[in-house]
Amino acid sequence: MTKLCEGKVAVVTGAGRGIGKEHALMLAHHGASVIVNDLGGDEHGAGSDITPAQEVVDEIRAGGGKAEVNGADVGDFGQAKAMIHQAIDTYGNIDILINNAGILRDRMIFSLSEDDFDSVINVHLKGTFAPLHHAAIYWRERTKAGETNDARVINTASPSGIYGNIGQTNYGAAKAGIAAMSIISAMELVKYGVTVNCLAPGALTRLTAPLIGGSFSEDSTLAMSPIWVAATAVWLCSDEAKNVTGRVFDVSGNSLSVAEGWRRGPEVITEEPDPTKLGPVMLDLLRKARINADMSGHEAEGLGRPTQNL
């Protein structure tokens, strides 16, 4: 079998369960040495337990791979730095960073507490920024010292962040920020030999199963397995993807697409700054504009979706 990440060193956050676990296992299967990070809290971010991350490490080692456990809180700046340097100190380098850790505190905007908002933003948005920041410093210093990098960053957004979903103001805002962070950091790091891409995954995990509800057949469970997301991530970490950067990929089970992002739609040049004359202009623009996408990424009007009743 061709091993796409042979000899690479990877850090995967939130790798004790779900999508992160599949990232870690598949990277190891393709020859990478992996720092398996997971704080081990519950789906709301409470508590800590190194056991899930250790079990993933044990599974990798049992298969002949190399892995070390890490229990850092990725939203803690100092702990994130120590995690990055654990990879460097243990394996001599860091070639791959997959930012995947996350929690849910779903509430409607009028019920969303300050702690619900801050906790989700901290784990997702700051928890992506902090490891990326410290890894970027390392790669930049290597370049300044005359070394070369061939590094990969994979961040994790969500359909909720790029399309919008009721009850996830905090989560969606964090995930939208991660998508933007990915696009911008890709521009900033390209000259240092680093690609940055982003996944907006849909998969059956302990976080998503209660939201989806119902029972699942064997075929539907396979179709929505996190393994599809991991396969895309591992390819993006490979040499085959060395010229792919700054893109957001919508991976919903075994359905793979490129999310094309915000673009300017219909445009008009206004003649004077008079709001009393904007009515006909705005209505004409809205008639021509595409409706916002739903969670599938396609245009659809429905309950809770922005509409244009023109």
C-alpha positions as MATLAB code, in Angstrom:
seq = 'MTKLCEGKVAVVTGAGRGIGKEHALMLAHHGASVIVNDLGGDEHGAGSDITPAQEVVDEIRAGGGKAEVNGADVGDFGQAKAMIHQAIDTYGNIDILINNAGILRDRMIFSLSEDDFDSVINVHLKGTFAPLHHAAIYWRERTKAGETNDARVINTASPSGIYGNIGQTNYGAAKAGIAAMSIISAMELVKYGVTVNCLAPGALTRLTAPLIGGSFSEDSTLAMSPIWVAATAVWLCSDEAKNVTGRVFDVSGNSLSVAEGWRRGPEVITEEPDPTKLGPVMLDLLRKARINADMSGHEAEGLGRPTQNL';
ca = [
       0.000    0.000    0.000;
       1.161    3.523   -0.815;
       1.707    5.463    2.395;
       0.896    9.112    1.782;
       2.456   10.512    4.979;
       5.482    8.282    5.474;
       7.980    9.868    7.880;
       5.790   12.870    8.676;
       5.128   14.161   12.189;
       1.555   15.158   12.994;
      -0.337   16.801   15.841;
      -4.084   16.123   15.926;
      -6.252   17.918   18.473;
      -9.476   16.441   19.808;
      -8.218   13.039   18.658;
      -9.636   10.863   21.421;
     -12.965   10.285   19.712;
     -14.944   10.893   16.540;
     -13.404   12.641   13.562;
     -10.147   13.433   15.374;
      -9.638    9.790   16.275;
     -10.050    8.776   12.635;
      -7.572   11.483   11.597;
      -4.984   10.118   14.008;
      -5.513    6.470   13.076;
      -5.405    7.094    9.338;
      -2.344    9.344    9.551;
      -0.547    6.629   11.506;
      -1.706    4.014    8.990;
      -0.109    6.152    6.278;
       3.218    6.355    8.095;
       2.990    9.488   10.242;
       4.120    9.726   13.865;
       1.235   11.281   15.781;
       0.780   13.398   18.890;
      -2.746   12.440   19.946;
      -4.241   15.383   21.809;
      -7.491   15.292   23.759;
      -8.462   17.024   26.990;
     -11.047   14.314   27.471;
     -13.965   16.475   28.566;
     -17.607   15.764   27.798;
     -19.393   17.147   24.740;
     -20.087   20.416   26.602;
     -16.453   20.872   27.651;
     -16.738   19.781   31.291;
     -14.124   17.603   32.971;
     -10.957   15.990   31.671;
      -9.813   12.416   31.105;
      -6.674   11.290   29.284;
      -8.097    7.789   28.738;
      -9.652    8.315   25.259;
      -6.423    9.803   23.864;
      -4.350    7.041   25.476;
      -6.590    4.389   23.931;
      -5.974    5.878   20.475;
      -2.224    5.913   21.140;
      -2.388    2.282   22.239;
      -4.289    1.326   19.096;
      -1.728    3.052   16.872;
       1.169    1.376   18.670;
      -0.557   -2.010   18.503;
      -0.635   -1.575   14.724;
       3.089   -0.859   14.599;
       2.810    2.933   14.454;
       4.312    5.708   16.534;
       2.198    7.914   18.787;
       2.328    9.872   22.032;
      -0.497   11.141   24.176;
      -1.173   14.803   24.985;
      -3.890   16.161   27.289;
      -3.515   19.879   26.635;
      -6.365   22.368   26.658;
      -5.878   23.795   23.160;
      -7.553   27.064   24.164;
      -4.780   27.657   26.698;
      -1.972   29.524   24.935;
       0.843   28.034   26.994;
      -0.471   24.483   26.823;
      -0.896   24.777   23.055;
       2.744   25.846   22.735;
       3.910   22.911   24.855;
       1.865   20.533   22.668;
       3.540   21.768   19.477;
       6.960   21.476   21.071;
       6.175   17.978   22.324;
       6.046   16.908   18.675;
       9.303   18.696   17.900;
      11.092   17.379   20.988;
       9.814   13.824   20.533;
      10.075   13.353   16.793;
      12.359   16.196   15.679;
       9.866   18.198   13.641;
       6.223   18.991   12.996;
       4.936   18.551    9.448;
       1.181   18.320    9.998;
      -1.211   20.132   12.315;
      -4.877   19.136   12.341;
      -6.997   21.404   14.533;
     -10.111   19.405   15.322;
     -10.975   19.832   19.029;
     -14.451   21.087   19.794;
     -17.484   21.173   22.072;
     -21.152   22.095   21.730;
     -23.255   24.471   23.835;
     -26.283   24.849   21.558;
     -28.817   27.521   22.539;
     -31.078   29.985   20.780;
     -29.579   33.478   20.852;
     -31.947   34.673   23.587;
     -30.987   31.697   25.800;
     -27.259   31.737   25.088;
     -25.278   32.630   28.212;
     -21.982   34.468   28.242;
     -20.259   31.277   29.413;
     -21.878   29.252   26.629;
     -20.514   31.747   24.122;
     -17.054   32.156   25.640;
     -16.466   28.430   26.146;
     -17.299   27.513   22.556;
     -15.284   30.391   21.099;
     -12.325   29.462   23.316;
     -12.178   25.800   22.331;
     -12.927   26.216   18.640;
     -11.577   29.591   17.579;
      -8.786   30.234   20.060;
      -8.115   26.484   20.150;
      -7.362   26.674   16.425;
      -5.412   29.916   16.598;
      -3.120   28.965   19.499;
      -1.622   25.742   18.040;
      -1.424   27.317   14.579;
       0.338   30.395   15.969;
       3.031   28.364   17.729;
       3.526   26.025   14.772;
       3.774   29.005   12.414;
       6.530   30.544   14.550;
       8.473   27.281   14.326;
       8.109   27.055   10.533;
       9.019   30.725   10.053;
      12.141   30.368   12.204;
      13.192   27.305   10.203;
      12.860   29.300    6.987;
      14.882   32.191    8.410;
      17.591   29.670    9.402;
      17.827   28.408    5.836;
      15.734   25.254    6.330;
      12.801   24.311    4.114;
       9.302   23.254    5.130;
       6.714   21.088    3.431;
       4.072   21.442    6.095;
       0.299   21.081    6.229;
      -2.398   22.634    8.396;
      -5.956   21.316    8.340;
      -8.502   23.332   10.323;
     -12.063   22.294   11.087;
     -15.018   24.529   10.295;
     -18.605   23.283    9.939;
     -21.608   23.607    7.634;
     -23.089   25.569   10.554;
     -20.331   28.136   10.192;
     -20.339   28.540    6.435;
     -24.078   28.102    5.796;
     -25.752   28.769    9.174;
     -27.830   26.630   11.526;
     -30.510   27.488   14.071;
     -29.418   27.215   17.703;
     -25.721   27.460   16.973;
     -24.902   31.159   17.075;
     -21.787   30.559   19.166;
     -20.637   27.417   17.360;
     -21.385   28.829   13.900;
     -19.583   32.097   14.650;
     -16.504   30.173   15.809;
     -16.570   27.920   12.764;
     -17.027   30.832   10.363;
     -14.023   32.462   12.024;
     -11.994   29.288   11.526;
     -12.823   29.253    7.810;
     -11.682   32.866    7.498;
      -8.582   32.171    9.604;
      -7.697   29.313    7.279;
      -7.981   31.388    4.118;
      -5.960   34.277    5.547;
      -3.252   32.187    7.212;
      -2.838   30.284    3.929;
      -1.894   33.615    2.321;
       0.502   34.422    5.150;
       2.278   31.059    5.362;
       2.662   30.075    1.712;
       6.145   31.620    1.496;
       7.248   29.472    4.422;
       6.328   26.215    2.690;
       3.064   25.695    4.585;
      -0.360   24.965    3.126;
      -3.507   25.703    5.129;
      -6.841   24.170    4.247;
     -10.139   23.747    6.053;
     -12.768   21.032    6.332;
     -16.468   21.624    6.961;
     -17.378   18.069    7.924;
     -20.635   16.265    8.397;
     -20.340   12.890   10.138;
     -21.924   10.707   12.792;
     -20.095   11.336   16.070;
     -21.019   11.624   19.755;
     -21.610   15.360   19.160;
     -23.797   15.070   16.077;
     -25.780   11.856   16.651;
     -28.127   13.418   19.261;
     -28.783   16.359   16.913;
     -29.615   14.126   13.968;
     -31.753   11.748   16.032;
     -33.345    8.481   14.997;
     -31.730    5.137   14.255;
     -29.272    4.421   11.472;
     -28.897    1.481    9.114;
     -25.515   -0.117    8.544;
     -25.311    1.508    5.116;
     -26.208    4.993    6.374;
     -23.782    4.663    9.288;
     -20.966    3.832    6.867;
     -21.993    6.635    4.505;
     -21.756    9.162    7.358;
     -18.695    7.674    9.073;
     -15.885   10.059   10.142;
     -13.525    7.923    8.063;
     -14.533    9.862    4.933;
     -13.438   13.118    6.567;
     -10.145   11.549    7.631;
      -9.476   10.320    4.098;
      -9.794   13.877    2.765;
      -7.560   15.227    5.525;
      -4.836   12.644    4.912;
      -4.833   13.395    1.190;
      -4.511   17.111    1.940;
      -1.513   16.258    4.157;
       0.202   14.336    1.355;
       2.689   15.431   -1.293;
      -0.101   15.216   -3.857;
      -1.717   18.278   -2.230;
       1.397   20.451   -2.046;
      -0.164   23.103   -4.306;
      -3.603   23.103   -2.641;
      -4.033   25.861   -0.084;
      -6.612   28.313    1.199;
      -9.592   26.110    0.327;
     -12.599   24.982    2.359;
     -13.875   21.473    1.641;
     -17.415   20.392    2.512;
     -17.142   16.706    3.432;
     -20.564   15.391    4.392;
     -20.082   11.671    4.837;
     -19.027   10.273    1.470;
     -20.086   13.454   -0.363;
     -17.113   15.712   -1.112;
     -17.238   19.234   -2.525;
     -15.416   22.551   -2.520;
     -17.217   25.283   -0.574;
     -16.825   28.387   -2.675;
     -17.354   31.031   -0.022;
     -18.625   34.595   -0.118;
     -18.593   36.286   -3.527;
     -20.009   39.609   -4.707;
     -23.394   39.037   -6.262;
     -25.491   41.462   -8.327;
     -24.144   45.013   -8.205;
     -25.409   48.495   -8.983;
     -23.773   51.918   -8.869;
     -25.946   54.282   -6.833;
     -26.175   57.912   -7.876;
     -26.562   59.638   -4.509;
     -26.420   58.723   -0.768;
     -30.173   59.096   -0.223;
     -31.852   56.197    1.640;
     -35.288   57.314    0.443;
     -34.287   56.348   -3.096;
     -32.706   52.991   -2.225;
     -35.973   51.000   -2.092;
     -36.314   50.116   -5.791;
     -32.543   49.595   -6.088;
     -32.384   47.167   -3.146;
     -35.475   45.255   -4.262;
     -33.993   44.790   -7.728;
     -30.680   43.553   -6.270;
     -32.491   41.089   -4.007;
     -34.557   39.730   -6.896;
     -31.326   38.952   -8.753;
     -29.373   37.611   -5.762;
     -29.121   33.941   -4.840;
     -30.933   32.780   -1.697;
     -28.659   31.826    1.219;
     -27.705   28.152    1.316;
     -29.174   25.703    3.795;
     -27.084   23.211    5.796;
     -26.657   21.051    2.691;
     -24.893   23.950    0.985;
     -27.690   24.390   -1.551;
     -30.140   27.255   -1.990;
     -33.383   26.595   -0.158;
     -36.076   28.642    1.479;
     -37.740   27.176    4.539;
     -38.447   27.597    8.207;
     -35.755   29.758    9.725;
     -34.020   30.511    6.425;
     -33.561   34.103    5.225;
     -36.088   34.716    2.484;
     -36.917   37.387   -0.035;
     -40.668   37.760   -0.286;
     -40.599   40.065   -3.246;
];
